[in-house]
Amino acid sequence: MELTQVIKSIRLSEKATLLGEQNNEYIFNVDRKTNKVEIKQAVEKLFGKKVIGVRTINIDGHKKRQRRADAGRTNHIKKAIVRLKEGEKIDLV
């Protein structure tokens, strides 16, 4: 799998920015089929930073209903929380 297919996007939320400032951790949306080793290699090659640890979270899509139709779902996603070496930063803007 190519590096650009592993990392889909970076999550910019209040919680994600607090993790970045306090713990030097960044949250990415990643492909559901990737593992921690592939995520680590992708971040190190794309951003040129040293990764210490990777944690992953699988999130099932939420049930949604519109009027009288049967219930549907939003997309399932996988998030990765990546911790960088002390002193390294990813510029998001």
Backbone hydrogen bonds, N-H to C=O, Kabsch-Sander energy under -0.5 kcal/mol:
donor,donor_aa,acceptor,acceptor_aa,energy
5,Q,2,E,-0.8
6,V,2,E,-1.2
7,I,3,L,-1.5
8,K,6,V,-0.7
8,K,29,N,-2.3
9,S,29,N,-1.5
11,R,27,I,-2.5
12,L,10,I,-0.6
13,S,11,R,-0.7
17,T,13,S,-2.4
18,L,14,E,-2.1
19,L,15,K,-2.2
20,G,16,A,-1.8
21,E,17,T,-2.1
22,Q,18,L,-2.8
23,N,19,L,-1.7
24,N,19,L,-0.6
25,E,19,L,-1.6
26,Y,82,V,-2.4
28,F,80,A,-2.5
29,N,9,S,-3.0
30,V,28,F,-0.5
30,V,78,K,-2.6
31,D,6,V,-2.1
34,T,31,D,-1.3
39,I,35,N,-2.0
40,K,36,K,-2.4
41,Q,37,V,-2.3
42,A,38,E,-2.2
43,V,39,I,-2.4
44,E,40,K,-2.3
45,K,41,Q,-2.1
46,L,42,A,-2.8
47,F,43,V,-2.3
48,G,44,E,-0.9
49,K,43,V,-0.6
51,V,49,K,-0.5
52,I,83,R,-2.8
53,G,83,R,-1.3
55,R,81,I,-2.3
57,I,79,K,-2.5
59,I,57,I,-0.5
59,I,77,I,-3.0
60,D,58,N,-0.5
64,K,72,G,-2.3
67,R,65,R,-0.5
69,A,66,Q,-2.0
72,G,64,K,-3.4
74,T,62,H,-1.9
77,I,59,I,-2.4
78,K,30,V,-0.6
79,K,57,I,-2.7
80,A,28,F,-2.6
81,I,55,R,-3.2
82,V,26,Y,-3.1
82,V,80,A,-0.6
83,R,53,G,-2.8
84,L,24,N,-2.4
85,K,50,K,-2.3
88,E,85,K,-2.0
91,D,89,K,-0.5
92,L,90,I,-0.7
